[in-house]
Amino acid sequence: MSPPPAGRSRWTTRLLAREVSLTSGCVSDILRRNGLKPHLVRTYKVSRDPEFVAKVQDVVGLYLNPPEHAVVLSVDEKTSIQALQRTQLPLPLRSGRAARHTHDYKRHGVLDLYAALEVETGKVTHRVTDSHTALDFLAFMKTVARRYPRRELHVILDNSSTHSTPDIKTWLAENPLVQFHYTPTSASWLNQVEGFFGVLGKQSLGRTDFNSKHALRDHLDAYMRAWNASPTPFAWTKPADAIIKSHRRMLKRISTAVH
């Protein structure tokens, strides 16, 4: 747990072996037997939103105790989805071998995906666009509102500047059944649709080739149809108080951390 030698970013088994007068193989065995993996690194970002507590209580309250006769939607956009085409055809699976594809590819442009995840059912309303401007977001929200006519909608979304433009505020004033609930800054993990985007990336986008933006658009539409035919809701279990306590501990740690 001590800092590595000057000029190094981390310890290696050979450096550790030299430090403690053992072989690198012995060091590897000791690490493995004790489940130690000093090479692993995880990222983190602690929100410094002054309204963190109120926003967490608001959003988690919608997850755990949604209003009666209302629809709770988790909304966000997945931007810059690339239509990539490998320079050579991928090689299919063979017994004892993984599927293979070339490391290089051609770029055919990008698309943006707007999605509104219905928290209770897991169904997703989506729209694929060539950009992600405030007008694109407003057009998507109008699509969502038409999907749920005369229903009270509670929309959870992040603090993107496109989500609070004057046009958006005017539209919200004209549609009082739609209410926005913002997650804290640097807390996108609180938005359940991010989990859906993770599933989408692994199941739909990870290994697929697209020879055009049109092909990518058709592919996304096909995935959404299949998802909505058998949707899977995400069950939120962590109460707001536990999140707030953990956040306070992290704030304390980074304020006293030794660099």
Secondary structure, 3 states (H helix, E strand, C coil): CCCCCCCCCCCCHHHHHHHHCCCHHHHHHHHHHCCCCCCCCCCCCCCCCCCHHHHHHHHHHHHHCCCCCEEEEEEEEEEEEEEEEECCCCECCECCECCECCCCEEEEEEEEEEEEEECCCCCEEEEEECCCCHHHHHHHHHHHHHHCCCCEEEEEECCCHHHCCHHHHHHHHHCCCEEEEECCCCCHHHCCHHHHHHHHHHHHHCCCCCCCHHHHHHHHHHHHHHHHHCCCCCCCCCCHHHHHHHHHHHHHHHHHCCC
